[in-house]
């Protein structure tokens, strides 16, 4: 993969690598991507929690509820 960066960004990355925290530019970029992936996962979880809280009154999770979810899941995957 190849891409161009403004000189100021390149200098910043070089400083981060020279600080010893990263072995090279690739390590730094991989770390940024991992952090972004983790942030996206956390945001997705927050959204799912919010949707659950807004979905209405809680109800017990019993065998009938489990069977209903399983049935809905199987019908959606077809």
Buried (B, 14 or more C-beta within 10 A) or exposed (E): EEEEEEEEEEEEBEEBBEEEEBEEBEEBBEEEEEEEEEEEEEEEEEEEEEEEEEEEEEEEEEEEEEEEEEEEEEEEEE
